[in-house]
């Protein structure tokens, strides 16, 4: 049992370094059922009385491996029962989470969903921290992934033994605790076998659709075989070095921050509304501190840097160094970096001239089937005026007011009814003049529609698809052909109440 005792000593030392030992703390243990999290759970259970800890087990069924995922959930619940520990087991759909939030990466969406679940369990259990079974192998793989993506010091730092909660923001001081960062994956399996306790093998760890799995199963072994047998240890050392250097530059930033930035308070749900940098003072500090300051400003506005990439930081730095004012950069999370001649402002505030009101829900409307007088219907804050006519005859109410809020569409292409709603991630349209479809997200980007406006733009959708992105573009299939005898539906959106 020498190896088992050694792993438990390492976990005990980590508990003491983190300040959890003999503190009466409750720890949520994130358990997948695999060897790493199982070893962590077993070790903490064997140490809990000596260190005055309470444990609460949490398992999220990601619902994409069928019966195997169900068996994992049942296994964790059974083990927690055998240990006499409270347990929370929940099933959620990462694909739905990804679609609802417009996240392109399945891995990122699943990660956010998992941490949001663990934060909820921790809050309900009154826990001080969530502990997870990340090992030194996970740390090395994370650093290598960040190197491949062109990360800065924050990416090279990888994982810390104790860190602020990564997602979502505002988790009331909750900490993430990783006591196995000095332990290899091989040792966690050995530990479970040595104390004669079971664990499960996750087939998801061998799915090559996930980048991390390809790094783990292919790239790391190649590097160890062909370049450096100690590549894992080298990447871990790189992580430690980056952490030390980052600690130094963070302290330097603390020193200059008071004269560099001002913050505007927000309501209780958001740390600040905006961070305003004085451009001369920002330009006077070292470029490394400039980038770190911009990153800190983004975190103050959003609460975390989960979706901020190195490419975003480079673009922010370029904007900060630009000579002329009046420019802006849209960043993840609905944040805008706005430049004028003396200041640089990071903000979530929407532009005052946004032409779209708040608009929620879906509104079913019946399209006119016979020519006649104009009719008006309401769709939330919008009034939609419609009239059926012919292509060559413009209605009197449209004369002189033809603008982006007015359209004429092929009546026969539309069908009998339509829905007025706002954008959902994944929406597509066949824009006028194109043969293929295009994501609305890409269309908005091409048309330079500010990100905060996009969720308010009304869409006219029929059974055939989105016919009109109001104020911007109609669908090619809904256009009016040259045939003057073809029925045409004239439409106009306005904010006046319906007549």
Secondary structure, 3 states (H helix, E strand, C coil): CHHHHHHHHHHHHHHHHHCCCCCCCEEEEECCCCHHHHHHHHHHHHHCCCCCCEEEEEEEECCCCCHHHHHHHHHHHHHHHHHCCEEEEEECCHHHHHHHHCCCCHHHHHHHHHHHHHHHHHHHHCCCEEECCCCHHHHHHHHHHHHHCCCCHHHHHCCCCEEECCCCCCCCCCEEECCCCCCCHHHHHHHHHHCCCCCCCCHHHHCCCCHHHHHHHHHHHHHHHHCCCCHHHHHHHHHHHHHHHHHHHHHHHHHHHCCCEEEEECCCCCCEEEEEEEHHHHHHCCHHHHHHHHHHHHHHHHCCCCCCCHHHHHHHHHHHHCCCCCEEEEEHHHEEEEECCCEEEEECCCCCCCCCCCCCCCEEEECCCCCCCCEEEEECCEEEEEEEEECCCCCHHHCCCCCCCEEEEEHHHHCCEEEEECCCCCCEECECCCCCCEEHHHHHHHCCCCHHHHCCCCEEEECCEEEEECCCEEEHHHCCCCCCCCEEEEEEEECCCCC
